[in-house]
Amino acid sequence: MSDEKPKFGRSLMKVVHGFERFITVLLLAVMMLSILVATGDLGRQFFQQLIDKPFLLLDVTKVTDIFGFVFMILIGLELLETIKTYLSKEQLHVEVVFLVAMIAIARKVILLDVKKMDAPVLYGIAAVIIALAAGFFFLRLAYSKGEDVRNPDEATSE
């Protein structure tokens, strides 16, 4: 009877692991399709705006919209890389998550209309940028010292 409980626990963990793999593969497929559709839509919008009058000229708002779209696709690609890494190595790379967050905040800053924003919102965005930069710096510092940030108990000591 005591042998049944560990066997049940192992089979339950196999089911949970299989479910996680299925969801991860599904997310990977959805991300790939989303990036493909977004890239196609970006190309369509870009060429449509180029052929609109005035011919082959883009105003600042159109260029800003295109840059926002490009950054959105870059965020999607970084998320795709995160999902891919999780699927292949079953670990989440903190560095990639920081990069996704920094790209997202860069997109927000580029598309931001500063004249319409209140000062506290701008201070908040600045604080997020500083926090992300500091976090990324300390993460890279830990990697350069050979520390395993995913498992600090097994870090190499000097």
Secondary structure, DSSP 8 states (H G I E B T S, - for coil): -TTHHHHHHHHHHHHHHHHHHHHHHHHHHHHHHHHHHHHHHHHHHHHHHHHSSSTT---HHHHHHHHHHHHHHHHHHHHHHHHHHHHHHS---HHHHHHHHHHHHHHHHHH--GGGS-HHHHHHHHHHHHHHHHHHHHHHHHHHTT--SS-GGG----
